[in-house]
Amino acid sequence: MDARAAESLLDLAEFAGPGLKGLDRKALFAQLEEQYDDLLAAMQWFLDEGRTDEGIRLARSLAAFWTATRRIDEGCEWFDRVLSSAGGEDGDRARACVEAGLLAFWKGADDHASMLHGRALEIGRRIGDPTVTALALTGLARIALRSNVGEARRLCQEALVVTEGTADPLGRANAIHVLGVAAQMAGDLLEARGLMTERMALARELGSYAGVASEAANLSVVERQLGNLERADALAREALEIAQQREDEWLFPYVLSGLAAVATERGECERAATIVGAAEAMIEDQGASWPPDERPHYERTVAKLTDTMGPAEFERLRAVGQSLASREAVDFALAAGSAR
């Protein structure tokens, strides 16, 4: 590895990063996968040469790739390595803390995630960067959702105040996303619907189909609780179809869990049990844990299916779902019980 090769690999990762949020990301993923060992070697070269800025930028560019390819633990290790290195521009370091905090959150390491988001918040306030500050506040709000929804809402409201009138919609979009989730968890479903609809519009503006799919899945949960099963089913299918087109296997289990809940409400218990088993297997395979807004709905679905079907029959069909490959599970969910 030399400077020219390392810089070329950084250019590749930074070019690919934004495109990973779009619809046609298959070619970008293939490029990153093919060059993955070299990308890691470049990151280590930057650190060995004292070029911390470039090392941090490379780690940031790989964050979405690490999440999507079930490399959360590896991503956390690399972020720890680059963030423990001296030097680096404050803004990039703070954004890296946010990305690292999200990886830690997804694996359930809340104390580490809180430390990272807290560090990003301190830097963001010190350098007067509203986007960094809002992203850090929103990261802390995600963690607060596990135990204190009111605190999560307060943090998101603070993030919205910080970003008011700024040109960058990213911090605001993230705050609205988590605020919508918090409203749903608090039972304020009409407020949640409005926030999630606004977030979908912002995601489209940013060209983030990942955001569109995620918010469609969240809005499906709200519509199901409002009794709008047809709308809930349609939104979940839209989310799953986008995720399928993007080959976003990270999102699959959350959407499948939502579809299982809708199927349960419709009395389609065999279909629901199979889908929920598939979702469980995917979560385990990712090395992730159910986030706080998803877990209660997942657990309620499992409890209702067990009670309705009986434990033995539920476990039989759950095992069928757990045995499905991810693409098979998605095809099954989209084909079975097709939209009415």
N, C-alpha and C positions, 0 to 999 in steps of 0.2 A: 504494500500500500504506500502511495506517495501523495503529495499534495494535490496533484492534478486529478488523480483517480478519486480521492476522497471528495474533492469539490464537485466533481461530475456526479458522484452518487448522491450528494446533498441536493444538487439541482434536480435530479430525478425524483427524489422523495418529496421535495417541496412542490414540484410540478404536479405530482400525483395526489398529494394531500387533499386539496379542494375538490378534485374530481371524484374522490371516493364517496362524496355525499350525493353525487348525481345518479342518474338512471343507468348509464352505460359505463360501469366501472370494471367490468370483467377484464379488459385488456390491461388496465392499470394494476389490478391485483396480480395478474399473471407476471407483469414486469417486476413488481416488488418481490414476489415470491421467488422468481428466478434469480434476482440479485440479492436475496435476503442475507446470505452469509457475508457478501461483500459490503452490504450496508452496515451490518454490525461491525465488521472490521474497520470501516471508515469511521464509525462513531468512536471506537476505541482509539483509532489513530489520532483523531481530533483531541481526545482527552490526554493522550500521551504527549502530544505536542503543545499542550497548554492552550489549545484553541477551544475554550469552553463554550463560547458563543455558538460555534458551528455544531458542537456536540449536542447542545441543548436544542438547537433548531432541528437537527436530524431526529432526535427523540420525539419532539413535538409532531413532526411530519409523519411519524410511524404510529402515533397513538391509535388512530382509527383502524389501522391495519392490525395492530396487536389485538384490539378488541374483537374485530371481525374474524380473526383466524385463531381464536381460542388461545392466545398467548398472553393472557392477562398477567400471570405471574412473571413471565419473562419481561414484559413491558415494565412492570413495577420495579424489577431489579435494575433495568437499564436506567429508568428515571432516577432511582436512588443513586446510581453511579454518577450520572451527569450532574445532578443537583448537589452532590457532595463535593464537586470539583470547584475550586476557587475561580472567581472571575465570572464574566458573562454580563451581558446587558440586562438591566433590571426588568424591562418589559418582557423580554423573552423568557427570563427566569420565572417571572410571575405566571406567565401563560403556561409554562411547563409545569409549574406547581398545580395549576388548575387541572391540566390533563392527567397528571399523575394522581391527583386526588380523586378524579373520576374513576380511574382504573382501580384504585384502592376501595372506593365505595362499592363498585360492582362485585368485588370479591368478598365484601362484607368486613373489610378491615377499617372500621369506622374511626378508630382513634388515629390511625395513620392518615386517613383521608382528611380528618378535621385539622390535623397539624399542617398538612400541605395547603389546604384552602385558607387556613389562618395566615400562613406565611404569604400566600398570594395577596390576601386582603391587606396586609401590612404594607407590602410593596406598592400595590395599586393606589392606596391612599397617599403614600409618601410621594409618589411620582405624579399624582393627579391624573391617573388613567381611569376614566369612568368604565370602560369596557372590562378591564381587568378587575376592578372593584366589584362590578355587578356580577361577573362570572364567579368570583370568589364567594360573594354573599349567597349566590344561588347554589353553589356547591355545598356550603354550610347548611343551607335550607334543605337540600336533599337528605343530609344526615339527620337533621332535626325531624324530618317526617317519620322516622322510626319511633320517636317517643314524644314529640311535642309539636303537633300540627300548628298550633297558634304561633309558636316561635318561628316555624318555617314560613308562615304567611308574613310575619313581621319582617323577616330577612328579605323576602322577595319584594315586599313593598318598598323597603329601603333601596333595593337594587333598581327598582323602577324610578324612584326619585333621582338616583345618581345618574341614570341614563337619559333622563328627560331632556329633550332638545339636542341630544348628541347625534352625530351623523351615522355612527355605526349601529345598526340594528341588532347585532349579535347578542350583546348583553341584555338588551330589552327582551328579545325573543326567548332567551333562556329563562329569564325571570318570569315571564308570562307562562311559560311551559310548567315550571314547578309550582307557580301560584295556582294554575288550573288543577294540577294534581292535588294540591293541598285542599282546595275548595271541594273537590270530589271526595276526598277522605273525610272532610268535615260534614259532608252531607249537603253542602250548598250546591246542588246540582245545576241549577240554572246559571249561577255565576260561573261554575266550571265550564258549562257549555259555551258561554260567551268568550271566556278566556282561551279555550282550546280552539275555537273557531278563528279567533284573532291570531293565535300562534300558527295555525295552518297557513293563513294568508302571509304572515311574515316569512315562514319557511319557503313558500313558493317564491317570494321576492328575493330571498337569498339563494335560490336555486338548490335548496337542500331537500331533496326527495326523501332523505333519511328522516328529516323533521316532519315532512308531510305524512309519511307512513306512521311514524311514532305517534303523532297527534291524532291521526284517524283512529288508531288503536285505542288511545286514551278516550276519545270522544265516544267510541263504541261502548266503553264501560259505562259512561254517563247515560247514554241513551237507553241502555239495557235497564239501568236502575230506574229510569223514568217510565219504563214500561213499553218503550218503542223498540220492540224486538226486531222488526223488519229493518229499521234504520240502523240498529246496532249491528245486525248481521252484515248489511251492505258496507258499513264503514270498516268492519273487521276484514271483510273480503278485499276491499280496496287496499288496506294496509298490507295484507298478505300478498296480494298480487304485485304491489310495488316492491316489497321485500324480495319476492321471488325473482322479479325482473332484475333487481340489483344484486341478486345472490347474497342477500343480507341475512345470513343464517343467525346472526346475533338476535335479530328481532323476532324470528320465527316463534320461539316458545311463548312470548308474551301475547302475541296475536292469537296463537292456538289456544292459550288459556282463556282468552276472551270469547273465542268461538265455542269452546267447550261450555262456558257459562251460559251462552245464548241457547245452545242445544239442550242444556239441562232444563232451562226455563220452558222450552218447547216440548219437553217430555221425550226428547231423542236421546235416551240415556245410553244406549249402546255406542252410538256415535260419540257422545260426549266423553265417555270413559276411555275410549280408544285415543281420542285427541288429547285428553289431559295426560294420559300415560306418555304419549310422544313428547309433550311439552316438558314433563318432568325429566325425561332422559336427556333432552337438549340442554336444560339448565345444568344438570350434573356434568355433562360433557364439556360445557363451557367453563366449568370451574367457578360458576357464579352462584348467587343466592337470590331468591325472590326479593325484589325491592319492596319497600313498605307499602306502596300503593297497590301492588299486585298481590301480595301474599294473602290478605284477607279474602279476596275474591277467589283465588285458587283454593284456599282451605275450605271456603264455603261450598264450592263446587264439589270437592272431594267428599265432604261430609254429606251433602245432599244426595249424591250418587250412591254412596255407601248405604245410606238409609233407605233409598228408594229401591235399589237393585238387590241389596243384600251384599255382605262383604265378599263372599266367594265369587259371585258373578262379576262384581266390580273389579276384583283383583285379577280375574281371568282376562277381562278386556283391557284393563290397565296394562297388563304384561304384553298384550298384543301391540298396543301403541308404543310401549317402550322398546319393542323389537324393531320398529320401523326405522329405516334410514330417514334422514331429515327431509329429503326431497319426496320420498314416498309419503311421509306424514302430511306434507303440504298438499300434495296431489289429492290425498284422501280427504283432507279438510275442505278443499275447494270443490271437490266432486260430490261428496256425500252431502245429503240434505241441502242441495243447491238452492240458491236464493229463490224465494217464492214471489 
